[in-house]
Amino acid sequence: MHTRRLGPFEVSAIGLGCMNLSHAYGTPPSPEQGERVLLAALDAGVTLFDTAALYGFGANEELVGRVLAPHRQKFTLCSKGGMAGVKGEDGVTRRVIDGRPATLRSNCEDSLRRLRTDVIDLYYLHRWDKQVPIEDSVGELSRLVEAGKVRAIGLSEVSAATLRKAHAVHPIAAVQTEYSLWTRNPEIAVLAACRELGAAFVAFSPLARAFLTGRLTDVGGLDAKDIRRPMPRFSAEHYPRNLALLPAFEALAREAGCTPAQLALAWLLAQGKDIVPIPGTTSVDHLHEDLAAADLQLPADVIDRAGALINQRTVSGPRYPAQASQEVDTEEFAAG
């Protein structure tokens, strides 16, 4: 497996986003299937595993900890705090964004326990809590570094301005934000800011939540709890327009001798040596398909043509519904 720098770490060029083993896309796979995917990734040379307190309200960290703790020295472990499940007075657990220092320390302690480790290599602020100055949240994360509970600090879904404020408090090793052919927002400002400050960029949803695989042709069959259901790009208004982009993209992948998913990942890897995509999957076969993209050497014109086919001007709909858009702190292109 080819490698790239991620802050102080040397990691596989493609990591594994563990979220959908426990969260987000309807009924998750069985723990046994999750274990198979995690161990297959490790065996295939993946050395970057990404989870969060939010995913499955702790269940994903527990899965990652149970399966991978015996192999802890073989990989870089990433998790996130500041957005987690909190049980209300009615007994229902709900997602809560809370960047207060005491909450972040508590989140980190809980994650360490679930992950069965003494230290998290890269710990992200999952969302900037706009009720708390970013300097206060990052200040607490820096104290977790001083305490030896965290090795490096990251931020998720932040603007270039917020990144600079945070970096002034403590060096930021990485920024994690959605980035793919169909989500180009990092190109507005945050990628340049990362390069200015020496932070790596970790791209989540690099396959556009399965759109770029070409396999999600009917969103009507998505589970009622699937997080894509309220996303505008997957709506009845916008998804047919987006599907119309796929035939030309799939033809380009055939011409290049790869699958659409591999072309999408190869495009992302070609955008800079400081970019590390973390696709997620519940399938061992799809895992191996994704990882093979790191070995592709596609002509520059194929990369350019892929980018011209699917981009912020050709994709229809904003990436998040209104409420979710208010919770992130990223520069956004106007919706197509």
Rosetta silent file (secondary structure, phi, psi, omega in degrees, C-alpha in Angstrom):
SEQUENCE: MHTRRLGPFEVSAIGLGCMNLSHAYGTPPSPEQGERVLLAALDAGVTLFDTAALYGFGANEELVGRVLAPHRQKFTLCSKGGMAGVKGEDGVTRRVIDGRPATLRSNCEDSLRRLRTDVIDLYYLHRWDKQVPIEDSVGELSRLVEAGKVRAIGLSEVSAATLRKAHAVHPIAAVQTEYSLWTRNPEIAVLAACRELGAAFVAFSPLARAFLTGRLTDVGGLDAKDIRRPMPRFSAEHYPRNLALLPAFEALAREAGCTPAQLALAWLLAQGKDIVPIPGTTSVDHLHEDLAAADLQLPADVIDRAGALINQRTVSGPRYPAQASQEVDTEEFAAG
SCORE:     score description
SCORE:     0.000 S_00000001
   1 L     0.000  130.309  174.078    0.000    0.000    0.000 S_00000001
   2 L   -65.301  155.610 -177.993    1.283    3.460   -0.922 S_00000001
   3 E  -124.487  161.272  176.232    1.570    5.887    1.997 S_00000001
   4 E  -141.751  159.772  178.749    0.999    9.567    2.698 S_00000001
   5 E   -83.165  136.734  174.960    1.793   11.924    5.557 S_00000001
   6 E  -133.078   92.929 -173.682   -0.968   12.701    8.041 S_00000001
   7 L    59.474 -127.551 -179.451    0.451   15.109   10.596 S_00000001
   8 L   -82.843    3.366 -172.304    3.197   13.182   12.417 S_00000001
   9 E  -109.145  149.341  170.307    2.013    9.845   10.992 S_00000001
  10 E  -104.380  117.876 -172.883    2.769    7.881    7.827 S_00000001
  11 E  -127.585  163.905  175.626   -0.494    6.208    6.797 S_00000001
  12 E   -59.336  144.491 -176.191   -1.899    4.201    3.915 S_00000001
  13 L   -60.410  -27.012  173.989   -2.876    6.415    0.982 S_00000001
  14 L  -123.260  124.427  177.337   -6.465    5.237    1.412 S_00000001
  15 L   -99.169 -173.459  178.093   -7.851    4.764    4.916 S_00000001
  16 E  -119.222  120.498  169.631  -11.060    3.195    6.152 S_00000001
  17 E   -83.060  119.204 -171.138  -13.997    5.248    7.343 S_00000001
  18 L   -89.963   -5.271 -171.187  -15.661    2.955    9.872 S_00000001
  19 H   -49.819  -51.310 -170.002  -18.932    4.868   10.303 S_00000001
  20 H   -76.473    4.882  169.873  -21.225    2.765    8.172 S_00000001
  21 H   -77.854  -12.434 -177.606  -20.315   -0.400   10.052 S_00000001
  22 L  -142.711   -0.594 -161.613  -22.551    0.925   12.840 S_00000001
  23 L  -161.700  151.383  158.862  -24.343    4.067   11.691 S_00000001
  24 L    92.229  -47.210 -170.583  -26.003    6.246    9.103 S_00000001
  25 L  -109.098   54.835  179.065  -27.119    4.107    6.166 S_00000001
  26 L    82.102 -155.031 -178.219  -30.035    2.143    7.568 S_00000001
  27 L   -64.089  121.727 -178.482  -29.639   -1.159    9.388 S_00000001
  28 L   -72.345  164.934  176.908  -25.909   -1.716    9.935 S_00000001
  29 L   -68.076  168.711  177.348  -24.248   -5.028    9.154 S_00000001
  30 L   -65.459  155.424  175.338  -23.833   -7.640   11.843 S_00000001
  31 H   -55.690  -33.614  179.430  -20.889   -7.242   14.240 S_00000001
  32 H   -65.046  -40.301  177.531  -19.399  -10.337   12.601 S_00000001
  33 H   -69.367  -39.394  175.465  -19.497   -8.676    9.183 S_00000001
  34 H   -58.575  -41.600  177.845  -18.047   -5.499   10.643 S_00000001
  35 H   -62.750  -41.117  179.042  -15.209   -7.556   12.084 S_00000001
  36 H   -61.252  -42.603 -179.607  -14.567   -9.149    8.695 S_00000001
  37 H   -65.062  -45.750 -178.865  -14.300   -5.750    7.011 S_00000001
  38 H   -61.639  -45.548 -178.136  -11.976   -4.328    9.677 S_00000001
  39 H   -71.648  -33.283  176.293   -9.626   -7.309    9.623 S_00000001
  40 H   -65.469  -38.931  177.694   -9.653   -7.472    5.813 S_00000001
  41 H   -63.455  -45.454  179.012   -8.637   -3.809    5.722 S_00000001
  42 H   -61.044  -43.908 -179.740   -5.810   -4.432    8.165 S_00000001
  43 H   -65.336  -29.518 -178.663   -4.640   -7.457    6.168 S_00000001
  44 L   -82.607   -2.707  177.121   -4.748   -5.401    2.947 S_00000001
  45 L   102.332    7.388  175.691   -2.375   -2.801    4.376 S_00000001
  46 L   -68.794  129.040  179.447   -4.770   -0.124    5.620 S_00000001
  47 L  -124.271   17.787  176.489   -3.072    1.744    8.468 S_00000001
  48 E  -133.695  114.406  178.934   -5.635    4.526    9.006 S_00000001
  49 E  -120.020  129.313 -172.335   -8.931    3.752   10.744 S_00000001
  50 E  -119.918  124.172  177.968  -11.428    6.539   11.397 S_00000001
  51 L  -137.326 -169.171 -179.362  -14.300    6.415   13.887 S_00000001
  52 L  -165.974  154.798  175.790  -16.163    8.789   16.239 S_00000001
  53 L   -58.953  -32.755 -176.299  -18.109    8.883   19.478 S_00000001
  54 L   -66.568  -36.024 -167.296  -21.218    9.717   17.452 S_00000001
  55 H   -66.529  113.658 -176.754  -21.251    6.640   15.243 S_00000001
  56 H    65.862   19.852 -177.699  -23.827    4.248   16.621 S_00000001
  57 H    50.609   48.940  178.200  -23.699    6.341   19.812 S_00000001
  58 H   102.239  -19.661 -175.390  -20.488    4.577   20.819 S_00000001
  59 H   -64.307  -34.299 -178.669  -21.135    1.236   19.141 S_00000001
  60 H   -69.451  -41.904  176.006  -18.646    1.879   16.339 S_00000001
  61 H   -62.524  -39.262  178.498  -15.819    2.681   18.735 S_00000001
  62 H   -62.996  -40.932  177.801  -16.673   -0.450   20.702 S_00000001
  63 H   -63.559  -49.880  179.929  -16.512   -2.522   17.508 S_00000001
  64 H   -60.215  -42.847  179.689  -13.214   -0.975   16.421 S_00000001
  65 H   -63.618  -46.010 -177.896  -11.786   -1.414   19.918 S_00000001
  66 H   -62.933  -42.124 -173.835  -12.839   -5.042   20.265 S_00000001
  67 H   -82.186  -40.626 -169.737  -11.548   -6.059   16.844 S_00000001
  68 H  -102.270  -12.089  179.957   -8.445   -3.945   16.409 S_00000001
  69 H   -54.673  -38.102  178.341   -7.070   -3.432   19.934 S_00000001
  70 H   -64.326  -15.122 -177.451   -4.919   -6.596   19.648 S_00000001
  71 H  -114.366   23.183 -167.588   -3.264   -5.002   16.570 S_00000001
  72 H   -54.829  -31.717 -176.272   -2.960   -1.483   18.014 S_00000001
  73 H   -78.898   -3.511 -174.748    0.679   -0.950   17.017 S_00000001
  74 H   -95.627   -5.488 -173.003   -0.060   -1.597   13.332 S_00000001
  75 L  -149.982  164.610  174.977   -2.243    1.418   12.543 S_00000001
  76 E   -95.216  125.153 -174.946   -3.081    5.059   13.182 S_00000001
  77 E  -103.231  125.863  179.417   -6.308    5.407   15.166 S_00000001
  78 E  -120.616  136.445  171.304   -8.558    8.426   14.657 S_00000001
  79 E  -142.512 -178.487 -172.836  -11.685    9.366   16.556 S_00000001
  80 E  -143.926  148.150  174.801  -13.772   12.471   17.212 S_00000001
  81 E  -132.943  177.164 -179.293  -15.497   14.248   20.064 S_00000001
  82 L    92.697   -4.235  172.581  -17.722   17.264   20.504 S_00000001
  83 E  -149.979  112.853 -173.234  -20.716   15.572   18.866 S_00000001
  84 E  -149.962  173.178  176.215  -22.145   12.532   20.586 S_00000001
  85 E   -82.218  130.050  179.250  -25.314   10.794   21.686 S_00000001
  86 E  -126.059  127.363 -179.650  -26.873   12.243   24.837 S_00000001
  87 E   -78.846  125.595  179.384  -29.820   10.601   26.586 S_00000001
  88 L   -84.638  177.240 -179.942  -32.629   13.047   27.297 S_00000001
  89 L   -62.876  -23.028  178.825  -35.111   13.083   30.163 S_00000001
  90 L   -85.066    3.349  178.456  -37.472   11.083   27.963 S_00000001
  91 L    85.035   -1.313 -178.909  -34.924    8.296   27.720 S_00000001
  92 L   -92.706  132.366  177.330  -34.215    8.920   24.024 S_00000001
  93 E   -88.369  127.980 -177.933  -30.595    9.329   22.922 S_00000001
  94 E  -128.771  155.288  176.685  -30.080   12.195   20.488 S_00000001
  95 E   -70.248  129.086 -179.612  -27.131   13.722   18.656 S_00000001
  96 E  -132.457  130.311  173.173  -25.799   16.779   20.503 S_00000001
  97 E   -91.263  121.555 -176.774  -23.039   19.173   19.435 S_00000001
  98 L  -149.446  105.831 -177.525  -21.156   20.300   22.559 S_00000001
  99 L  -101.700   17.278  178.459  -17.671   21.777   22.383 S_00000001
 100 L   -67.212  144.392 -176.490  -17.322   22.814   26.000 S_00000001
 101 H   -52.630  -45.681 -178.231  -13.974   21.768   27.499 S_00000001
 102 H   -62.526  -37.306  178.894  -15.474   19.509   30.168 S_00000001
 103 H   -67.697  -41.776  179.803  -17.582   17.719   27.554 S_00000001
 104 H   -62.957  -40.688  178.204  -14.618   17.187   25.243 S_00000001
 105 H   -63.973  -42.685  178.936  -12.578   15.685   28.071 S_00000001
 106 H   -64.458  -43.612  176.913  -15.475   13.395   28.973 S_00000001
 107 H   -57.220  -44.576 -177.965  -15.965   12.397   25.317 S_00000001
 108 H   -65.223  -43.725  178.975  -12.281   11.549   25.020 S_00000001
 109 H   -61.002  -42.238  178.390  -12.251    9.454   28.190 S_00000001
 110 H   -63.180  -41.475 -179.762  -15.301    7.542   26.961 S_00000001
 111 H   -65.517  -41.947  178.425  -13.678    6.969   23.569 S_00000001
 112 H   -58.978  -41.227 -179.911  -10.446    5.702   25.110 S_00000001
 113 H   -65.908  -47.723 -178.253  -12.421    3.181   27.144 S_00000001
 114 H   -66.060  -34.850 -177.993  -14.504    1.973   24.193 S_00000001
 115 H   -82.631   -7.198  177.484  -11.468    1.800   21.900 S_00000001
 116 L    58.011   48.038 -178.797   -9.480   -0.138   24.508 S_00000001
 117 L  -141.907  161.218  177.923   -6.435    2.064   24.154 S_00000001
 118 L   -91.202  -17.313 -176.368   -4.387    4.482   26.248 S_00000001
 119 L  -151.409  140.651  174.104   -4.019    7.074   23.507 S_00000001
 120 E   -99.776  126.858 -174.526   -5.856    8.199   20.362 S_00000001
 121 E   -64.624  -48.759 -179.705   -3.415    9.089   17.587 S_00000001
 122 E  -132.197  117.616 -176.093   -5.547   11.778   15.935 S_00000001
 123 E  -116.895  120.566 -176.432   -8.520   13.240   17.775 S_00000001
 124 E   -97.467  148.161  159.874  -10.861   15.563   15.894 S_00000001
 125 E   -79.878  110.886 -169.525  -13.321   18.170   17.039 S_00000001
 126 L   -65.293  -40.909  171.966  -16.231   16.606   15.154 S_00000001
 127 L  -141.991  142.939  171.574  -18.131   19.871   14.811 S_00000001
 128 L   -74.445  119.998  174.268  -17.296   23.350   15.978 S_00000001
 129 L   -77.472  108.619 -172.828  -19.893   24.255   18.602 S_00000001
 130 L   -70.615   -4.651  173.679  -20.632   27.846   17.616 S_00000001
 131 L   -87.077   -6.538 -177.171  -21.678   28.623   21.196 S_00000001
 132 L  -125.347  127.881  177.385  -18.091   27.994   22.319 S_00000001
 133 L   -55.180  136.480 -178.925  -15.047   29.907   21.002 S_00000001
 134 H   -57.492  -31.844  179.868  -12.941   27.590   18.868 S_00000001
 135 H   -62.710  -35.096  179.673   -9.951   28.656   20.958 S_00000001
 136 H   -69.961  -43.717  179.831  -11.592   27.186   24.082 S_00000001
 137 H   -65.208  -46.593 -179.014  -12.368   23.853   22.455 S_00000001
 138 H   -68.873  -32.530  175.783   -8.917   23.500   20.892 S_00000001
 139 H   -59.036  -41.409  177.671   -7.329   24.631   24.138 S_00000001
 140 H   -68.315  -39.460  176.961   -8.908   21.650   25.889 S_00000001
 141 H   -61.626  -36.536  177.983   -7.800   19.306   23.109 S_00000001
 142 H   -64.881  -33.479  177.317   -4.259   20.629   23.568 S_00000001
 143 H   -70.324  -29.987  174.017   -4.469   19.715   27.260 S_00000001
 144 H   -66.863  -34.222  174.100   -5.463   16.200   26.225 S_00000001
 145 H   -64.777  -47.020  179.971   -2.252   16.116   24.179 S_00000001
 146 H   -60.125  -33.414 -179.417   -0.271   17.301   27.190 S_00000001
 147 L   -79.986   -5.148  178.946   -1.898   14.571   29.288 S_00000001
 148 L    79.882   13.479  179.418   -0.805   11.905   26.780 S_00000001
 149 L   -88.966  -20.062 -177.511   -4.364   10.893   25.903 S_00000001
 150 E  -137.974  140.797  179.554   -4.152   12.271   22.341 S_00000001
 151 E   -94.560  -35.353 -178.380   -1.140   12.521   20.024 S_00000001
 152 E  -148.630  157.489 -174.097   -2.420   15.028   17.459 S_00000001
 153 E  -112.636  139.711  173.933   -5.445   17.288   16.950 S_00000001
 154 E  -129.602  168.037  176.648   -7.778   17.551   13.960 S_00000001
 155 E  -129.322  150.408  178.315  -10.867   19.530   13.010 S_00000001
 156 E  -125.352  136.519  174.795  -13.899   18.474   10.974 S_00000001
 157 L    55.514   53.439  177.660  -16.141   20.594    8.730 S_00000001
 158 L  -120.493  159.009  176.679  -14.487   23.964    9.458 S_00000001
 159 L   -82.084  168.476  176.804  -13.760   27.039    7.379 S_00000001
 160 H   -61.865  -39.318 -178.989  -10.308   28.360    6.577 S_00000001
 161 H   -64.145  -43.695  179.322  -10.800   31.214    9.062 S_00000001
 162 H   -66.666  -39.018  176.694  -11.708   28.842   11.897 S_00000001
 163 H   -57.808  -45.070 -178.943   -8.786   26.594   11.024 S_00000001
 164 H   -64.984  -40.396  177.273   -6.375   29.520   11.344 S_00000001
 165 H   -61.625  -42.982 -179.188   -7.827   30.542   14.721 S_00000001
 166 H   -66.334  -43.152 -177.203   -7.503   26.973   15.977 S_00000001
 167 H   -63.686  -27.785  177.998   -3.988   26.538   14.625 S_00000001
 168 H   -68.661  -21.017  179.140   -2.885   29.641   16.551 S_00000001
 169 H   -88.940  -44.118 -179.535   -3.772   27.781   19.782 S_00000001
 170 L  -156.810  140.810  179.810   -2.270   24.397   18.903 S_00000001
 171 L   -54.544  131.887  177.559   -0.940   22.910   15.643 S_00000001
 172 E   -97.239  119.562 -175.930   -3.728   21.246   13.662 S_00000001
 173 E   -79.075  -30.196 -175.330   -2.505   18.023   12.078 S_00000001
 174 E  -158.336  150.510  170.594   -5.497   17.422    9.797 S_00000001
 175 E  -118.187  133.142  178.864   -8.824   18.756    8.631 S_00000001
 176 E  -115.675  123.433 -179.274  -11.564   16.288    7.713 S_00000001
 177 E  -149.852  156.611  175.048  -14.370   17.398    5.416 S_00000001
 178 E   -62.409  131.931  178.245  -16.487   15.887    2.689 S_00000001
 179 L  -154.350  127.518  178.578  -14.588   16.014   -0.601 S_00000001
 180 E  -165.463 -178.706  175.402  -15.250   14.214   -3.858 S_00000001
 181 L   -54.931  -36.399 -175.337  -15.996   14.919   -7.484 S_00000001
 182 L   -96.094   -2.972  174.401  -19.487   16.027   -6.492 S_00000001
 183 E  -130.165  100.025 -172.972  -18.532   18.003   -3.354 S_00000001
 184 L  -104.676    9.855 -173.893  -15.825   20.542   -4.166 S_00000001
 185 H   -52.999  -36.449  178.581  -16.270   22.946   -1.248 S_00000001
 186 H   -58.068  -23.411 -178.472  -12.745   22.400    0.146 S_00000001
 187 H   -71.314  -15.895 -179.586  -11.392   23.903   -3.081 S_00000001
 188 L   -65.194  -50.139 -174.457  -12.845   27.305   -2.153 S_00000001
 189 L  -154.846  -33.411 -168.562  -10.412   28.035    0.699 S_00000001
 190 H   -73.141  -31.743  176.298   -9.763   25.294    3.236 S_00000001
 191 H   -61.961  -44.010  178.688   -7.430   23.177    1.085 S_00000001
 192 H   -63.838  -39.426  179.264   -5.199   26.187    0.533 S_00000001
 193 H   -65.716  -40.471  176.478   -5.297   27.000    4.245 S_00000001
 194 H   -58.232  -44.809 -178.075   -4.320   23.422    5.118 S_00000001
 195 H   -67.995  -36.774  176.893   -1.335   23.650    2.790 S_00000001
 196 H   -61.410  -39.173 -174.034   -0.347   27.028    4.202 S_00000001
 197 H   -96.530   -6.598  179.582   -0.365   25.623    7.752 S_00000001
 198 L    81.818   22.771  177.789    1.010   22.161    6.986 S_00000001
 199 L   -93.900  140.599  174.546   -2.178   20.271    7.861 S_00000001
 200 E   -75.750  164.339  178.054   -3.184   17.165    5.936 S_00000001
 201 E  -121.548  122.352  179.460   -6.656   16.902    4.419 S_00000001
 202 E  -105.625  121.697 -173.826   -8.801   13.822    5.083 S_00000001
 203 E   -98.800  111.508  174.110  -11.663   13.391    2.626 S_00000001
 204 E   -93.409  161.584 -173.871  -14.781   11.696    3.938 S_00000001
 205 L    49.477   47.870 -177.436  -17.567   10.435    1.661 S_00000001
 206 L   -68.624  -14.141  177.302  -15.092   10.346   -1.263 S_00000001
 207 L  -106.200   20.361  174.527  -17.562    8.203   -3.220 S_00000001
 208 H    56.022   44.988  176.902  -20.437   10.639   -2.656 S_00000001
 209 H    54.027   42.084  176.517  -22.304    8.293   -0.316 S_00000001
 210 H    88.433  -12.070  178.950  -22.321    5.568   -3.031 S_00000001
 211 H   -56.508  -45.244 -174.548  -23.423    7.831   -5.898 S_00000001
 212 H   -76.020   -5.866  173.380  -20.004    7.650   -7.562 S_00000001
 213 H   -78.034  -19.875 -176.008  -19.947    3.853   -7.430 S_00000001
 214 L    80.310    1.795 -176.050  -22.770    3.781   -9.976 S_00000001
 215 L   -96.114  -13.037 -178.628  -24.590    1.203   -7.881 S_00000001
 216 L   -98.229   81.868 -176.990  -27.134    3.487   -6.182 S_00000001
 217 L   -96.705  -16.769 -178.163  -29.630    3.926   -8.999 S_00000001
 218 L  -131.480  100.654 -179.911  -32.842    3.787   -6.957 S_00000001
 219 H   -77.464   -9.504  178.241  -32.969    5.866   -3.765 S_00000001
 220 H   -62.881  -22.948 -178.961  -36.587    4.781   -3.245 S_00000001
 221 H   -90.665    2.671 -179.919  -35.320    1.613   -1.634 S_00000001
 222 L   -65.927  146.076  177.126  -33.239    3.348    1.009 S_00000001
 223 L   -57.570  149.143 -178.176  -34.033    2.522    4.627 S_00000001
 224 L   -59.970  -28.175 -178.691  -36.344    4.984    6.375 S_00000001
 225 L   -96.785    5.238  179.768  -33.518    5.941    8.767 S_00000001
 226 L   -64.641  129.257 -175.285  -30.876    6.316    6.055 S_00000001
 227 L   -67.815  -13.113  177.889  -29.245    9.750    6.440 S_00000001
 228 L   -75.100  -21.857 -175.312  -29.320   10.246    2.663 S_00000001
 229 L   -55.448  -46.412  179.492  -33.124   10.459    2.624 S_00000001
 230 L   -84.215   -2.032 -178.474  -33.292   14.139    3.725 S_00000001
 231 L   -76.609  126.511 -173.876  -30.210   15.163    1.714 S_00000001
 232 H   -54.250  -37.979 -175.872  -31.306   17.326   -1.220 S_00000001
 233 H   -65.149  -20.114  179.755  -29.037   15.686   -3.787 S_00000001
 234 H  -100.131    8.609 -176.920  -30.795   12.359   -3.210 S_00000001
 235 L   -79.208  167.019  178.469  -34.303   13.842   -3.445 S_00000001
 236 L   -63.220  -26.313  178.567  -36.854   13.178   -6.171 S_00000001
 237 L   -73.114  -43.188 -170.044  -36.180   16.672   -7.480 S_00000001
 238 L  -102.515  -30.822 -170.611  -32.404   16.396   -7.782 S_00000001
 239 H   -65.422  -38.431  176.385  -31.332   12.744   -7.948 S_00000001
 240 H   -58.100  -37.644  177.240  -32.609   12.033  -11.471 S_00000001
 241 H   -65.310  -38.536  179.482  -30.523   14.972  -12.707 S_00000001
 242 H   -70.506  -38.353  176.914  -27.491   13.618  -10.891 S_00000001
 243 H   -59.674  -30.594 -179.487  -28.023   10.108  -12.249 S_00000001
 244 L   -65.389  -15.540  178.137  -27.898   11.619  -15.738 S_00000001
 245 L   -80.408  -19.628 -169.555  -24.211   12.414  -15.079 S_00000001
 246 H   -72.643  -39.810 -177.066  -23.257    8.785  -14.557 S_00000001
 247 H   -54.300  -44.899  179.624  -23.320    7.250  -18.063 S_00000001
 248 H   -66.976  -37.273  178.766  -20.512    9.464  -19.335 S_00000001
 249 H   -66.687  -42.679  178.404  -18.558    8.953  -16.108 S_00000001
 250 H   -65.723  -35.541  177.160  -18.978    5.183  -16.305 S_00000001
 251 H   -65.155  -39.498  178.301  -17.858    5.235  -19.932 S_00000001
 252 H   -64.505  -40.245  178.125  -14.727    7.146  -18.924 S_00000001
 253 H   -62.410  -42.542  178.087  -14.001    4.557  -16.209 S_00000001
 254 H   -61.798  -42.481  178.089  -14.328    1.743  -18.777 S_00000001
 255 H   -59.925  -37.442 -178.226  -11.964    3.602  -21.090 S_00000001
 256 H   -82.340   -7.535  178.362   -9.483    3.941  -18.213 S_00000001
 257 L    77.050   32.423  179.991   -9.801    0.238  -17.356 S_00000001
 258 L  -142.621  176.678  176.862  -11.187    0.730  -13.863 S_00000001
 259 L   -86.876  162.514  176.117  -14.487    0.919  -12.013 S_00000001
 260 H   -56.880  -40.562  178.998  -16.345    4.202  -11.402 S_00000001
 261 H   -61.822  -41.904  179.762  -15.451    4.015   -7.693 S_00000001
 262 H   -66.712  -37.370  177.426  -11.771    3.580   -8.528 S_00000001
 263 H   -64.226  -41.956 -179.924  -11.864    6.504  -10.948 S_00000001
 264 H   -63.112  -41.452  179.694  -13.457    8.711   -8.281 S_00000001
 265 H   -71.922  -37.973  177.870  -10.798    7.773   -5.730 S_00000001
 266 H   -63.886  -38.871  176.291   -7.969    8.136   -8.244 S_00000001
 267 H   -59.410  -44.780 -177.635   -9.250   11.622   -9.088 S_00000001
 268 H   -65.614  -44.868  178.416   -9.174   12.556   -5.408 S_00000001
 269 H   -61.040  -30.489 -179.078   -5.678   11.160   -4.844 S_00000001
 270 L   -75.954   -9.671 -178.433   -4.490   13.163   -7.851 S_00000001
 271 L   -79.327   -8.230  176.814   -5.607   16.441   -6.252 S_00000001
 272 L   159.864  145.167  179.706   -2.607   16.460   -3.931 S_00000001
 273 L   -69.824  -11.943 -179.037   -0.215   14.245   -1.978 S_00000001
 274 L   -92.663    5.904 -177.727   -1.619   15.762    1.220 S_00000001
 275 E  -104.246  128.498  179.629   -5.113   14.327    0.621 S_00000001
 276 E  -124.193  107.889  177.240   -6.125   11.023    2.224 S_00000001
 277 E   -78.000  147.026  178.223   -9.567    9.632    1.320 S_00000001
 278 L  -128.107   72.224  176.608  -11.385    7.415    3.810 S_00000001
 279 L   -63.277  151.183  174.627  -14.125    5.533    1.947 S_00000001
 280 L  -115.404  154.840  178.137  -16.392    3.346    4.021 S_00000001
 281 L  -160.183  157.622  172.719  -17.973    0.047    3.088 S_00000001
 282 L  -107.967    5.120 -174.779  -19.725   -2.951    4.580 S_00000001
 283 L  -117.541  129.065  176.538  -18.405   -5.276    1.843 S_00000001
 284 H   -64.562  -38.316  178.301  -14.981   -6.908    1.749 S_00000001
 285 H   -62.492  -44.847  178.916  -15.169   -7.049   -2.057 S_00000001
 286 H   -66.890  -33.975  175.094  -15.895   -3.332   -2.291 S_00000001
 287 H   -56.747  -49.949 -178.965  -13.084   -2.666    0.198 S_00000001
 288 H   -65.957  -35.727  175.504  -10.563   -4.355   -2.095 S_00000001
 289 H   -60.080  -46.783 -179.264  -12.011   -2.519   -5.091 S_00000001
 290 H   -62.578  -47.271 -174.982  -11.529    0.816   -3.328 S_00000001
 291 H   -64.624  -28.566  179.748   -7.991    0.086   -2.143 S_00000001
 292 H   -65.300  -18.275  179.119   -6.894   -0.888   -5.651 S_00000001
 293 H   -62.964  -26.904 -179.307   -7.411    2.738   -6.690 S_00000001
 294 H   -66.415  -21.046 -179.046   -4.164    3.641   -4.919 S_00000001
 295 H   -92.607   -7.674 -177.824   -2.244    1.613   -7.513 S_00000001
 296 L   -71.453  140.718  172.364   -3.841    3.249  -10.549 S_00000001
 297 L  -124.946   86.816 -175.082   -1.718    5.505  -12.708 S_00000001
 298 L   -90.869  146.854  177.309   -4.228    7.241  -14.907 S_00000001
 299 L   -60.478  148.970 -178.468   -3.325    9.788  -17.608 S_00000001
 300 H   -58.844  -32.936 -178.606   -3.782   13.425  -16.614 S_00000001
 301 H   -69.067  -29.921  176.393   -6.399   13.888  -19.312 S_00000001
 302 H   -68.494  -43.510  177.006   -8.581   11.151  -17.761 S_00000001
 303 H   -60.451  -45.404 -179.199   -8.368   12.868  -14.376 S_00000001
 304 H   -64.155  -40.881 -179.325   -9.231   16.208  -15.980 S_00000001
 305 H   -67.382  -37.322  176.328  -12.167   14.756  -17.907 S_00000001
 306 H   -60.903  -44.552  179.902  -13.558   13.143  -14.767 S_00000001
 307 H   -66.439  -28.281  178.647  -13.412   16.498  -13.016 S_00000001
 308 H   -78.189  -26.237 -178.798  -15.134   18.201  -15.903 S_00000001
 309 H   -76.481  -43.410 -175.048  -17.996   15.692  -15.942 S_00000001
 310 L  -127.298  114.547 -177.524  -18.923   15.866  -12.251 S_00000001
 311 L  -160.721 -175.915 -174.922  -18.315   19.057  -10.295 S_00000001
 312 L   -64.762  -18.322  179.532  -20.067   21.842   -8.405 S_00000001
 313 L   -88.268  -26.217 -176.045  -21.530   23.230  -11.642 S_00000001
 314 L   -98.080  -21.548 -179.255  -22.979   19.956  -12.932 S_00000001
 315 L   -79.904  140.956 -176.773  -24.292   18.421   -9.689 S_00000001
 316 L  -102.858  127.122  174.427  -27.856   19.290   -8.726 S_00000001
 317 L   100.037  148.910  174.039  -28.815   20.260   -5.174 S_00000001
 318 L   -71.547  160.630 -175.857  -27.021   21.344   -1.977 S_00000001
 319 L   -78.009  -29.488 -178.890  -25.196   18.666   -0.005 S_00000001
 320 L  -124.819  152.528  168.776  -27.085   19.159    3.271 S_00000001
 321 L   -68.901  169.829 -170.030  -30.617   20.208    4.230 S_00000001
 322 H   -55.477  -46.995 -176.670  -30.974   23.624    5.859 S_00000001
 323 H   -62.044  -46.287 -179.784  -30.587   22.538    9.505 S_00000001
 324 H   -65.686  -34.338  178.321  -27.454   20.482    8.863 S_00000001
 325 H   -62.063  -34.881  179.732  -25.981   23.307    6.771 S_00000001
 326 H   -71.622  -20.550 -176.678  -26.254   25.614    9.776 S_00000001
 327 H   -85.170  -17.423  179.379  -24.307   23.150   11.921 S_00000001
 328 L   -98.127  166.058 -175.098  -21.192   23.090    9.771 S_00000001
 329 L  -126.060   40.804 -175.309  -18.660   25.886    9.352 S_00000001
 330 L  -106.830  151.523  169.490  -17.503   25.303    5.796 S_00000001
 331 L   -69.602  137.945 -175.657  -17.403   27.523    2.750 S_00000001
 332 L  -128.093  136.439  169.925  -20.052   26.227    0.348 S_00000001
 333 L   -70.927  150.331  174.425  -20.549   26.591   -3.381 S_00000001
 334 L   -61.672  140.226 -178.371  -24.028   27.700   -4.418 S_00000001
 335 L   -66.991  142.904  176.701  -26.223   24.685   -5.126 S_00000001
 336 L   -81.834    0.000    0.000  -26.746   23.728   -8.732 S_00000001
